[in-house]
Amino acid sequence: MSAAGEEATLKVFESDFYISEMTKVWDEGQKWSEWVKELIKRFNLGRSVLDVPCGVGRVSYFLSKEGFNVLGVDISDRMISLARKNVPDVSFLKGDMRKLGDIVGGQKFDVVLNLFNSLGYYSEEEDLQILSSLRQVTKGVAVINLDNRDYVLFNLPDVKYAYIPPYMVIDNSRFDPMTSRVQVIRKYVDGKGNEVGSIEYSQRFYSLHEMVNMVKKAGFEVLGVFSGYSWKNFEIVDPEMTLILSPST
Ligand SMILES: C[S@@+](CC[C@H](N)C(=O)[O-])C[C@H]1O[C@@H](n2cnc3c(N)ncnc32)[C@H](O)[C@@H]1O
């Protein structure tokens, strides 16, 4: 992705609107923390966790309350400063998930988390770079949680309305079948009906078979695929896929 494209993507993540949306889904961090607890039990793993990208720290917060040894990484200054404020007990580092080896200085983690649809904002080559970078810092398992392209294809409305207080959030989405990228224009409307802001981004959505190819190229093998933060085996009609990966030998 070009430098200008990267800057535009970062602007989206750093906008007040996006941050208020992330804060609204804070409690979901607890569900993920419970899921990770079970993951560690099932796969007999140690307790060091890398949360990347960590966003506002909602998953790190609940994991640290459970006594896990957590490090959070995010590229955004704003996200990192909010995460430090929200979760003072956890260390957070500003850094690029495409280059994790440089950021964590040779450390490897029992669990590496890449949650909440955090791939697809860059090019496909860069997504592979992110997966290789996650592989570099994984000694136990890596977890990738993404929206399922096949679900998105059949269920994404052209226009979607959601009330995320204090705004009505209106997404206009266009799926491009040539690239499997969705172009989203999101508008925020206040209680008086005035548009008070908007963000625009493009995201590549992946089908499971594409993810399986990519993670293999990055040096992982797939241990299991589940539906969101449940332990139900993933099916093609599910909105989210959660891949559990281990470094291939
Ligand atoms: C969808 S949010 C998910 C955050 C977190 N995983 C959660 O569940 O709350 C995506 C995050 O990716 C971060 N991000 C985008 N590009 C990144 C990069 N190259 N390296 C690290 N973080 C990045 C953004 O700043 C944003 O906080």
The ligand as an SDF file (V2000), in Angstrom:
LIG
                    3D

 27 29  0  0  0  0  0  0  0  0999 V2000
  -10.1590   -3.5320   14.0790 C   0  0  0  0  0  0  0  0  0  0  0  0
   -9.0340   -2.8260   15.2520 S   0  0  0  0  0  0  0  0  0  0  0  0
   -8.7960   -4.2180   16.3120 C   0  0  0  0  0  0  0  0  0  0  0  0
   -8.1250   -3.9360   17.6320 C   0  0  0  0  0  0  0  0  0  0  0  0
   -8.1100   -5.0950   18.6480 C   0  0  0  0  0  0  0  0  0  0  0  0
   -7.5930   -6.3320   18.1000 N   0  0  0  0  0  0  0  0  0  0  0  0
   -9.4710   -5.3340   19.2610 C   0  0  0  0  0  0  0  0  0  0  0  0
  -10.0300   -6.4330   19.1090 O   0  0  0  0  0  0  0  0  0  0  0  0
   -9.9830   -4.4410   19.9350 O   0  0  0  0  0  0  0  0  0  0  0  0
   -7.6300   -2.7250   14.2290 C   0  0  0  0  0  0  0  0  0  0  0  0
   -6.3890   -2.0820   14.8500 C   0  0  0  0  0  0  0  0  0  0  0  0
   -5.2690   -2.3140   13.9730 O   0  0  0  0  0  0  0  0  0  0  0  0
   -4.3280   -1.2810   14.1700 C   0  0  0  0  0  0  0  0  0  0  0  0
   -3.3650   -1.3610   13.0550 N   0  0  0  0  0  0  0  0  0  0  0  0
   -3.5740   -1.0630   11.7480 C   0  0  0  0  0  0  0  0  0  0  0  0
   -2.4600   -1.3040   11.0460 N   0  0  0  0  0  0  0  0  0  0  0  0
   -1.5340   -1.7660   11.9070 C   0  0  0  0  0  0  0  0  0  0  0  0
   -0.1690   -2.1830   11.7690 C   0  0  0  0  0  0  0  0  0  0  0  0
    0.4390   -2.1630   10.5880 N   0  0  0  0  0  0  0  0  0  0  0  0
    0.4920   -2.6050   12.8630 N   0  0  0  0  0  0  0  0  0  0  0  0
   -0.1210   -2.6140   14.0820 C   0  0  0  0  0  0  0  0  0  0  0  0
   -1.3870   -2.1970   14.2750 N   0  0  0  0  0  0  0  0  0  0  0  0
   -2.0930   -1.7940   13.2030 C   0  0  0  0  0  0  0  0  0  0  0  0
   -5.2060   -0.0440   14.2560 C   0  0  0  0  0  0  0  0  0  0  0  0
   -4.5500    1.0550   14.8200 O   0  0  0  0  0  0  0  0  0  0  0  0
   -6.3880   -0.5760   15.0920 C   0  0  0  0  0  0  0  0  0  0  0  0
   -6.1540   -0.3200   16.4580 O   0  0  0  0  0  0  0  0  0  0  0  0
  1  2  1  0
  2  3  1  0
  2 10  1  0
  3  4  1  0
  4  5  1  0
  5  6  1  0
  5  7  1  0
  7  8  2  0
  7  9  1  0
 10 11  1  0
 11 12  1  0
 11 26  1  0
 12 13  1  0
 13 14  1  0
 13 24  1  0
 14 15  1  0
 14 23  1  0
 15 16  2  0
 16 17  1  0
 17 18  1  0
 17 23  2  0
 18 19  1  0
 18 20  2  0
 20 21  1  0
 21 22  2  0
 22 23  1  0
 24 25  1  0
 24 26  1  0
 26 27  1  0
M  CHG  2   2   1   9  -1
M  END
$$$$
